[in-house]
C-alpha cells in the first residue's frame, strides 16, 4: 500500500469515527491526524482523497462520508468540491444547506448504528 492509499485509509477511519459520534470536523482538524503523509487542509490532493472516500461510501449506500468535513468559523459547510461531487452523483445541490443537511443526517444515521 502506498502512502496515498494509507493516508486515504486513515482519513476514512477518522471520518467514520466522527460520523459515529454524530459530529463534524474541520478540514484543518483532519490533516494533522494523518500520519502516512503530510497534507494541507486546502490542497487539491486532500480534496481528491475526500472525493474518493465519498465515492466509496456512497457506492456502499452509506452517503457521502465527507459531509462531516466542514469549514471552521466560516459557513460551517463543506467546500465547493463536495457540492460538485454531489452533482456528479446526481444529487440536487441547488440548496446547499438542505443538501448538506440531508447528506450529513444520512452519514450520521449510517455510522452511529
C-alpha positions in Angstrom: 0.0 0.0 0.0 1.5 3.4 -1.0 1.4 6.4 1.2 -1.6 8.0 -0.5 -3.6 4.8 -0.1 -2.6 4.6 3.6 -3.4 8.3 4.1 -6.8 7.8 2.5 -7.5 4.8 4.8 -6.5 6.9 7.8 -8.8 9.7 6.7 -11.7 7.4 6.1 -11.3 5.9 9.6 -11.2 9.5 11.1 -14.4 10.5 9.3 -16.2 7.3 10.2 -15.3 7.8 13.9 -16.6 11.5 13.7 -19.8 10.3 12.0 -20.3 7.6 14.6 -20.5 10.4 17.2 -22.8 12.4 15.0 -20.3 15.3 14.9 -18.5 17.3 12.2 -14.8 18.1 11.9 -12.9 21.0 10.2 -10.6 20.4 7.3 -7.8 21.9 9.5 -8.5 19.3 12.2 -8.4 16.3 9.9 -4.9 16.8 8.3 -2.8 16.8 11.5 -4.2 13.4 12.4 -2.9 11.8 9.2 0.4 10.0 9.7 1.1 8.4 6.3 1.9 11.7 4.6 1.8 15.5 5.1 -1.4 17.2 3.8 -2.6 20.8 3.7 -6.3 21.4 4.5 -6.8 23.3 1.3 -4.7 21.1 -1.0 -6.0 19.6 -4.2 -4.7 16.2 -3.1 -6.7 16.3 0.2 -9.8 17.3 -1.8 -9.3 14.4 -4.2 -8.9 11.9 -1.3 -12.2 13.2 0.3 -13.9 12.7 -3.1 -12.6 9.2 -3.3 -13.8 8.5 0.2 -17.3 9.9 -0.5 -17.5 7.9 -3.8 -16.6 4.7 -1.9 -19.1 5.3 0.9 -21.8 6.4 -1.5 -21.2 3.3 -3.6 -21.8 1.3 -0.4 -25.1 3.2 0.1 -23.7 5.0 3.2 -24.0 8.5 1.9 -21.2 11.0 1.1 -18.9 10.5 4.2 -17.0 13.7 3.5 -20.2 15.5 4.6 -18.7 15.5 8.1 -15.8 17.7 7.0 -16.6 21.4 7.1 -15.2 24.9 7.1 -14.5 26.1 10.6 -15.7 29.5 11.6 -16.9 30.4 8.1 -20.1 29.0 6.8 -19.8 25.6 8.5 -20.3 23.8 5.2 -18.1 21.6 3.1 -16.1 23.2 0.3 -17.2 23.5 -3.3 -15.8 20.1 -4.2 -18.4 18.4 -2.0 -21.2 20.0 -3.9 -19.6 19.4 -7.3 -19.3 15.7 -6.4 -22.9 15.7 -5.3 -24.0 16.9 -8.7 -21.8 14.2 -10.3 -23.7 11.7 -8.2 -27.0 13.1 -9.5 -27.9 14.8 -6.2 -29.9 18.1 -6.2 -27.4 20.6 -4.7 -29.3 23.8 -5.6 -30.0 24.5 -1.9 -26.5 23.9 -0.4 -27.7 24.0 3.2 -30.5 21.5 2.6 -28.3 19.2 0.5 -25.5 19.2 3.2 -28.0 18.6 6.0 -29.6 15.6 4.2 -26.2 14.0 3.5 -24.9 14.7 7.0 -28.0 13.1 8.5 -27.7 10.1 6.2 -24.0 9.6 7.2 -24.7 10.1 10.9 -27.5 7.7 10.8 -25.4 5.1 9.0 -22.3 5.3 11.1 -23.9 5.9 14.5 -25.6 2.5 14.5 
